[in-house]
Amino acid sequence: QVQLVESGGGLVQAGGSLRLSCAASGIIFSRNAMGWYRQAPGKQRELVARISPGGSTNYGYSVKGRFTISRDNAKNTVYLQMNSLKPEDTAVYYCNVDPITPYNDWGQGTQVTVSS
């Protein structure tokens, strides 16, 4: 059974930084592309960053240049460094494999709130 445990969220002022972590188990982590997703109130969940098994990265337009995704395969952990945060980054952040399917399990997520 896949387990995903996100942490590191919190309340931060605009312009601040946070580093999210996600510990994964129940998957062959090193063979999977991983993604960070977020869901703001009233909006659909969206992929904001992904990292391939080999470390290649891709970012959504709204976060490019501000967020950095990384992974530690020895620790089965994926990270999201978020800098220059904006109020519109406020959301619950989740990690999961990429691509996802309707059958994927999700963790509890971690709340990020950016005040103006």
N, C-alpha and C positions, 0 to 999 in steps of 0.2 A: 504494500500500500504506500502510495506516495504521500510524503509529509513535507510541507513547506512552512517554515517558520520565519516570518519577517519581523524585523526590529529596527529601531533607530529613529522612528518618527518623533514628531513633537511639534511644539509651537515655536515659531521663529519669526523675526521681523523681516520685512522685505529687504533683500540684499544679503541676507544671511545664508548660512550653509548647514546642510545636514548630510550625514552618511548613513545610508540604509544598508542592512545586511539581510541575507536570506540563506538559511541553512536548509539544504534539501536532503532527503533520504528516500529510499525506496525506488530510486532510479539510478541508472548508470550515468552519473552526473557528467563525467568527462566526455561522454559521447553525445550529449545533448546541447543544442543551442538553448540559451536561457534568455528570458526577457523580463524586463520590469514593465508592469502595466499600472495604470492608475484609473480610478473612477471617481469623478467629482459628482456631487449631488445633482440628480436629474439628468446626468449624462451617461453615455455608454462607456464601458471600460475600453481603454485604448492602450496600445503598445507604445511606450515612450523610448525604449532602448533595448537592443538585443546584442548578444555576444555569441559568436560561433564557438564550437568546441576548440578551435585553434586560436581564438582570441580576436578575430575580426569583429568590428563593432559597427552598428548602425543606430541612428538616432532620429526621433521625430523632429519635424521642423521647429516646433515650439521650444524644444529643449536643447537643440544642437548648439554646442559652444558653451553651454552652462552645466550640463550633466555629463558624467563619465561613468560608464559601466565597466566592471572588471570582475574577474573570477579567480578563485583559488581552488583548483581541482583536488588538491590534497585535503582540503577541508570541506569539500562539497558545498562551497559557499559562493554566492554571487553578491556583489556590492553595487551600490549606486551612490556616487558622490554628487551631491547637488549644490551648486554654487549660484550666487546671484538670484536667489529665489524670489519669485513674484507671487502676488496674491492669487493669480490664476493657476499656480501650481498646487493650490490646496486641493487635496484629494486623499482617498485611501490608496496606498501603494501596495501592489502585490508582485510577487515573482512567480514565474512558471516557465515551463519549457516553451520553446517556440519552434514550430507553430503549435497553437493549442487547438483542441477539438471540444465539442460540447460535452465530452465525457471526462475531461480533465478535472481532477480535484484541485481546489484552491485552498490556500491558507487563510488565516484570519485577517491578513493585511496589517499595515501600520499607517496610522493617521498622520498626515502632514498638513499643518495649518500655517499659512503664511499671512501675517497681519500687515496691513498697509501703514 
